Amino acid sequence: MRISSYLGVLAALSIATAAAGQDQAEPLLQAALRGDSAEVVSLVSQGMPVDSVVSGGWTALMAAAQEGHLDVVEALLDRGARANAANHEGMTALTLAAQTGHSKCIELLLDRGAAIDATNRTGTTTLMKAAGHDHVDTLRVLLERGAATEARSSDRGTALMLAALEGHVAGVHVLLEAGANADAATPDGWTPLMLAAQNGHEGTVRALLDGGARASLRSGDGATAGMIAEHRGHGQVARLLNEAANGE
């Protein structure tokens, strides 16, 4: 057999073996998704590897954390599940719990060694996930445990920028109280205030101004937050920002 043919056979066997392993792991993942801790314990006790993966690189721990099944998360960790394993998108159990707002799971995962500032493939942290999805209690837990407020994603965004962009007023307040930089800017000079202004989020704009954000700052193309709001048709927000800029 030629070497190239031999290598092709090995590759095919490897793919087939991986697919078979994923099929075998499916019952464990499904039990974790359902929150069936007794079935999870039974399957692992029968010899199923606790970190078995299915399509996409998902493990039972990730599934349980995403769904907020605290007892399943604990059972898996007690049996050796890796807290920092990541799926094909770079999402860990902690990131998934932050995205869905399951604070108790987050506390447990952190207690068991989960990396608080782990990032997915786009550089998004657990704090950013919580901020973008408006999970205020989760934000507080992460901040109390030392999550980095100024971490940057691959597009150079921060958790505060995400909260401002989506208009999450309470999240903006929590992040500012924790010391997040109100005037942090993207490479093209966009600040959280500008991001809130473009979408007409008046409550968020007020929260940022109260937190010290400067309305007179200009983006890379010379626009202030007021100009951006006016251009997008948010007249009331534009007036608020222009008044703030004139008072600085």
NORCOR-V774359 format. One record per helix or strand of 2 or more residues. SS is the DSSP state (H for helix, E for strand). FROM is the first residue (numbers start at 1). LEN is the number of residues. If there is no record, write none. Layout:
SS|FROM|LEN + SS|FROM|LEN
This chain:
H|3|32 + H|37|9 + H|55|3 + H|60|8 + H|70|9 + H|93|8 + H|103|9 + H|126|7 + H|136|9 + H|159|8 + H|169|9 + H|192|7 + H|202|9 + H|225|7 + H|235|12
